[in-house]
Amino acid sequence: MIERRPVASLLSHLVLVLGVLIVAFPVALAFIASSQTAQDIAQNSPMQLRLGGHLLDSYRQALLGGQSIYGNTLPPVWPMLWTSLVSALVIAFGKIAISLLSAFAIVYFRFPLRGLIFWMIFITLMLPVEVRIAPTYAVVSDLGMIDTYAGLTIPLIASATATFLFRQFFLTVPDELVEAARIDGAGPLKFFKDILLPLSVTSIAALFVIQFIYGWNQYLWPLLVTTREDMYPVVMGIRRMISGGDSATEWNVVMATALLAMVPPALVVVLMQRWFVKGLVDSEK
């Protein structure tokens, strides 16, 4: 029997509502700012918390670019969104594919120093990105991958975390399945394709959400390997829109771009929420 406690229930709901308000307020503020003009935002301090009449103009200017009221040339955002989307998808699918194959090899194949190789992969988690970024940039530069999608994605597709998670999941697969597949004459790749992959769908979905957001939010690495404006991801483009010194910033366009940058990862989380939660819960078993 579940005991009902009205006070505790009211308190928990108040905490949840407060949390939602804290998270939603910056998004609502950005939406309101994107509906006003740059002059309205600059002249009113603090900014007026009311919708303006220039919402469509701000988003059109953000997506297509053009000349601003201050004389600045605003770059179009849609190529940046495309670059971010391609990079995020390649990084997510690349990490999952490489981690699945590496975990499969470590768990189901017998070869010398297998345990040592796994722990060498796992130890890379202890190396911060800043330690690896200089030699990685040197390799990418020597291979001529500056300002390319390969340079943006290939150095980021290896994942020790995903390899560890898939290895732990494969260890829970009953040995009877392996024996049954061997008796039926299934080879390693057939066993991997017909048995392990279907069992790993929820884990793959959970990791896809995490890795897509990771790839979408990349800033430091694209800052190093891109010099052309058409190769900037949207996160880097937002920073470029914020003027320094005496130049005026089109804050309405910046806020519109920030909201546009939130849409793809938000859609991925919403559309794959059930699979994401199921994958996290199943991984605990």
Secondary structure, 3 states (H helix, E strand, C coil): CCCCCHHHHHHHHHHHHHHHHHHHHHHHHHHHHHCCCHHHHHHCCCCCCCCCCCHHHHHHHHHHCEECCCCCEECCCHHHHHHHHHHHHHHHHHHHHHHHHHHHHHHHCCCCCHHHHHHHHHHHHHCCHHHHHHHHHHHHHHCCCCCCHHHHHHHHCCCHHHHHHHHHHHHCCCHHHHHHHHHCCCCHHHHHHHHHHHHCHHHHHHHHHHHHHHHHCCCHHHHHHCCCHHHCCHHHHHHHHCCCCCCCCCHHHHHHHHHHHHHHHHHHHHHCHHHHHHHHHHHHC
